[in-house]
C-alpha cells in the first residue's frame, strides 16, 4: 500500500499518485513520466481499482510500456 490513495498497486509501472492542492485534481503517474489526471475521486478510484490494482495487463499504457521495454532488450 502506498501513495496518496492508500491502495494496493499491482501494476509494475505504477510510480505514484497525488492530490494537487492547487486545483483538487487527482494525478496518477506511471513509469517513464506518463500521467493521468482525474477531476474527481470517483473517476480516479474507478480507473485505479480496475487497471492499476487488479488488471494492469488490460491497461493500454501498461501494455505499451511493456512493449517498449521488450523491444529494448
N, C-alpha and C positions, 0 to 999 in steps of 0.2 A: 504494500500500500504506500503510495507516495503522491506528491503533488497537492495542489490546492483542493481538488475534488475528493481526495482520500479514497481512491478506487484501487482495485487490484488490476493493474495493467498487464495484459499478456502479450501485447504486441512488442516484438523485439525492436521496433523502430520508434517507439514512444520516447520522447525526450523530456517533456514537461508540460504542465498545464498551469494556467494562471488566470486570475481575475484582474482585468485592467481597471484600476480605480478611476481613471480619468473619464471613462465612458461606460463602465459596467459590462463591457464585452468579456466573454469567456474565450480564452485562446488555448488551442491545443497545438503543441509543437511536436513535430516529428524530427527524426534524424535528418541531417542534411539541410536544415533550415525551412522545411515545409511547415506551413502553419494554416490552421483553420480558425476562423473567428465566428462566434455564435452570439446572437443578440440576446438570448435568454437561456436560463438554466435548463428548461425543458428540452430544448433542441440539443444543447450540449450533452446532457445526460443520455438522451436517446442515441445520439451518434456514438458517444464514447462507450456506452454499455454494449451496443451492437457490434461495433467494429474493433475498438481498442481493448476491450476487456473480454470479449467472448470469441468472436470470429474474425480475427485480424486478417486471415488469408482472403476474406471477401472484400477487404478494403482496397480500392484502386490505388491509393498512394502506397500502401504496403507492397502490393504486387509489383508496382513499378520500381520501388526501391530494391526489392528482391531481384528483379531482372537486372537492374543496374549493377548490383554487386556480383551477380553471377557472371555478367559479361566482363567485369574487371578481372576475374580470376583466370 
